[in-house]
Amino acid sequence: MGSLRIPMSIQTRLAEREGFPMRVAWTTCIALTLIATAATAEPATVKIDQITDSTARAASHMFRFEPDLVRLQPGETVTFLNSRGEHTVHSVGELWPAGVPSVSISNQPSVVVRFDVAGVYGFRCARHGRYGMVMLVVVGKPPTQSAADTALAGLRIDRRERAAFERLLSAAIGTP
């Protein structure tokens, strides 16, 4: 059995006759469709590349994560790219939510990490962290200045690495 096709001219006359109730019905239908689409959308993912810039004038600018500060909501993901050769991705315990498993990535072209727990996640390249190759993922609300100071006080790292984490935490908090 075929479907019933109503010519456009008849549809227009019906809509004009029905007037306001028909517009409300169509508007409601469109709104419900948009809400259903938004509810089923995939969580956001951010791609993080590991860069070796041979044109940099100093080692502190040669090795980096790009971007080095990411803000997410719980349930969103990061895809770490190019963890090959000497580049790695390792969690920093003092900048890591309690009870969340650590991350250790080596020799992988691409790894997806999901962040379900709100907090601050610090990462470093084991080989190039001493040159400031670090990054932060902030999930949910940014840290307070007090929490950032406490985390920084517990870090046992190179001065360039510390300076990079200080810069990132200041940016995450929103202080100059």
Kinemage of the C-alpha trace (Angstrom):
@kinemage 1
@onewidth
@group {chain A} dominant
@subgroup {mainchain}
@vectorlist {calphas} color= white
{ca met a 1} P 0.000 0.000 0.000
{ca gly a 2} L 1.474 3.387 -1.029
{ca ser a 3} L 1.706 6.478 1.097
{ca leu a 4} L -0.801 9.288 0.791
{ca arg a 5} L 0.667 12.380 -0.886
{ca ile a 6} L -1.075 15.663 -0.278
{ca pro a 7} L -0.328 18.324 -2.923
{ca met a 8} L 1.517 21.385 -1.619
{ca ser a 9} L -1.352 23.744 -2.510
{ca ile a 10} L -3.723 21.726 -0.297
{ca gln a 11} L -1.113 21.605 2.502
{ca thr a 12} L -0.808 25.402 2.323
{ca arg a 13} L -4.589 25.895 2.489
{ca leu a 14} L -4.840 23.478 5.422
{ca ala a 15} L -2.067 25.319 7.239
{ca glu a 16} L -3.760 28.691 6.608
{ca arg a 17} L -7.090 27.292 7.787
{ca glu a 18} L -5.564 25.744 10.895
{ca gly a 19} L -3.500 28.881 11.560
{ca phe a 20} L -1.919 29.231 14.947
{ca pro a 21} L -2.388 25.630 16.238
{ca met a 22} L -0.601 24.255 13.154
{ca arg a 23} L 2.383 26.605 13.685
{ca val a 24} L 2.578 25.550 17.333
{ca ala a 25} L 2.554 21.886 16.328
{ca trp a 26} L 5.362 22.369 13.788
{ca thr a 27} L 7.423 24.474 16.191
{ca thr a 28} L 7.023 21.844 18.913
{ca cys a 29} L 8.029 19.077 16.518
{ca ile a 30} L 11.189 20.945 15.453
{ca ala a 31} L 12.115 21.768 19.052
{ca leu a 32} L 11.760 18.143 20.158
{ca thr a 33} L 13.905 17.002 17.232
{ca leu a 34} L 16.668 19.462 18.184
{ca ile a 35} L 16.557 18.390 21.842
{ca ala a 36} L 16.761 14.699 20.907
{ca thr a 37} L 19.705 15.397 18.597
{ca ala a 38} L 21.578 17.328 21.285
{ca ala a 39} L 20.965 14.612 23.882
{ca thr a 40} L 22.477 11.927 21.659
{ca ala a 41} L 25.532 13.939 20.570
{ca glu a 42} L 28.943 12.387 21.181
{ca pro a 43} L 31.108 13.908 23.920
{ca ala a 44} L 33.707 16.364 22.688
{ca thr a 45} L 37.239 15.215 22.004
{ca val a 46} L 40.367 17.329 21.765
{ca lys a 47} L 43.445 16.253 19.821
{ca ile a 48} L 46.802 16.848 21.493
{ca asp a 49} L 49.888 16.657 19.324
{ca gln a 50} L 53.431 16.244 20.566
{ca ile a 51} L 55.683 18.625 18.717
{ca thr a 52} L 59.404 18.657 18.058
{ca asp a 53} L 60.122 22.036 16.495
{ca ser a 54} L 63.618 21.965 14.995
{ca thr a 55} L 63.401 25.688 14.185
{ca ala a 56} L 63.045 26.679 17.873
{ca arg a 57} L 65.880 28.762 19.275
{ca ala a 58} L 65.846 27.052 22.670
{ca ala a 59} L 65.104 23.558 23.949
{ca ser a 60} L 62.349 25.021 26.135
{ca his a 61} L 60.407 25.856 22.961
{ca met a 62} L 61.475 22.897 20.863
{ca phe a 63} L 59.473 20.188 22.651
{ca arg a 64} L 55.814 20.800 23.496
{ca phe a 65} L 52.275 19.531 23.676
{ca glu a 66} L 49.918 21.445 21.430
{ca pro a 67} L 47.651 22.696 22.901
{ca asp a 68} L 49.157 22.553 26.377
{ca leu a 69} L 46.017 23.600 28.294
{ca val a 70} L 42.665 21.934 27.670
{ca arg a 71} L 39.352 22.530 29.401
{ca leu a 72} L 36.788 19.693 29.347
{ca gln a 73} L 33.550 18.625 30.949
{ca pro a 74} L 33.296 15.207 32.636
{ca gly a 75} L 32.890 12.446 30.060
{ca glu a 76} L 34.845 14.213 27.331
{ca thr a 77} L 38.025 12.822 25.819
{ca val a 78} L 41.501 13.753 24.656
{ca thr a 79} L 43.292 11.996 21.819
{ca phe a 80} L 47.061 12.029 22.322
{ca leu a 81} L 48.929 11.869 19.022
{ca asn a 82} L 52.512 10.939 18.153
{ca ser a 83} L 53.631 9.244 21.363
{ca arg a 84} L 56.430 7.609 19.406
{ca gly a 85} L 60.183 7.587 19.587
{ca glu a 86} L 61.255 9.690 22.503
{ca his a 87} L 57.877 11.383 23.113
{ca thr a 88} L 55.741 9.947 25.901
{ca val a 89} L 52.713 10.995 27.936
{ca his a 90} L 52.792 10.357 31.689
{ca ser a 91} L 50.532 11.571 34.456
{ca val a 92} L 51.987 13.731 37.216
{ca gly a 93} L 50.846 12.375 40.589
{ca glu a 94} L 50.739 15.714 42.416
{ca leu a 95} L 48.532 17.124 39.659
{ca trp a 96} L 46.090 14.231 39.462
{ca pro a 97} L 42.730 13.550 41.156
{ca ala a 98} L 42.883 10.964 43.943
{ca gly a 99} L 41.642 7.526 42.993
{ca val a 100} L 41.893 8.099 39.231
{ca pro a 101} L 44.189 5.601 37.451
{ca ser a 102} L 47.390 7.127 36.104
{ca val a 103} L 48.215 7.399 32.405
{ca ser a 104} L 51.386 6.129 30.753
{ca ile a 105} L 51.600 6.245 26.948
{ca ser a 106} L 54.660 5.238 24.907
{ca asn a 107} L 55.159 4.157 21.301
{ca gln a 108} L 51.554 4.730 20.249
{ca pro a 109} L 50.465 6.796 17.232
{ca ser a 110} L 47.113 7.665 18.849
{ca val a 111} L 45.546 7.020 22.267
{ca val a 112} L 42.158 8.251 23.516
{ca val a 113} L 41.809 9.080 27.228
{ca arg a 114} L 38.381 9.724 28.760
{ca phe a 115} L 38.046 12.097 31.729
{ca asp a 116} L 35.055 11.225 33.904
{ca val a 117} L 36.203 12.787 37.191
{ca ala a 118} L 36.395 16.561 37.656
{ca gly a 119} L 39.819 17.917 38.584
{ca val a 120} L 43.229 18.938 37.297
{ca tyr a 121} L 45.300 16.434 35.341
{ca gly a 122} L 48.990 17.146 34.805
{ca phe a 123} L 50.956 15.434 32.035
{ca arg a 124} L 54.605 15.427 31.070
{ca cys a 125} L 56.852 13.855 28.501
{ca ala a 126} L 59.285 11.652 30.432
{ca arg a 127} L 62.154 12.550 28.114
{ca his a 128} L 61.420 16.241 27.474
{ca gly a 129} L 59.613 17.314 30.653
{ca arg a 130} L 62.846 18.860 31.902
{ca tyr a 131} L 62.591 21.271 28.960
{ca gly a 132} L 59.064 22.265 29.949
{ca met a 133} L 57.131 19.751 27.812
{ca val a 134} L 54.100 19.548 30.108
{ca met a 135} L 50.386 20.106 29.807
{ca leu a 136} L 47.205 20.380 31.868
{ca val a 137} L 43.705 19.076 31.365
{ca val a 138} L 41.133 20.835 33.551
{ca val a 139} L 37.882 18.905 33.858
{ca gly a 140} L 34.945 20.858 35.252
{ca lys a 141} L 35.696 23.873 37.439
{ca pro a 142} L 39.228 25.316 37.443
{ca pro a 143} L 41.349 24.821 40.550
{ca thr a 144} L 41.513 27.395 43.306
{ca gln a 145} L 44.737 29.306 43.856
{ca ser a 146} L 45.192 27.480 47.158
{ca ala a 147} L 44.853 24.039 45.521
{ca ala a 148} L 47.272 25.044 42.760
{ca asp a 149} L 49.828 26.303 45.304
{ca thr a 150} L 49.568 23.064 47.299
{ca ala a 151} L 50.043 20.927 44.177
{ca leu a 152} L 53.035 22.985 43.021
{ca ala a 153} L 54.669 22.784 46.453
{ca gly a 154} L 54.646 18.968 46.253
{ca leu a 155} L 56.253 18.752 42.807
{ca arg a 156} L 59.852 17.478 42.640
{ca ile a 157} L 60.731 18.576 39.113
{ca asp a 158} L 63.159 20.642 37.040
{ca arg a 159} L 62.828 24.439 37.207
{ca arg a 160} L 61.672 24.734 33.555
{ca glu a 161} L 59.045 22.075 34.146
{ca arg a 162} L 57.888 23.881 37.293
{ca ala a 163} L 57.720 27.208 35.466
{ca ala a 164} L 55.616 25.622 32.716
{ca phe a 165} L 53.173 24.121 35.240
{ca glu a 166} L 52.977 27.456 37.093
{ca arg a 167} L 52.135 29.234 33.817
{ca leu a 168} L 49.473 26.644 32.931
{ca leu a 169} L 47.879 26.674 36.385
{ca ser a 170} L 47.754 30.484 36.346
{ca ala a 171} L 46.043 30.363 32.946
{ca ala a 172} L 43.608 27.693 34.183
{ca ile a 173} L 42.685 29.771 37.225
{ca gly a 174} L 42.522 32.941 35.189
{ca thr a 175} L 45.229 34.898 36.984
{ca pro a 176} L 47.781 36.953 35.018
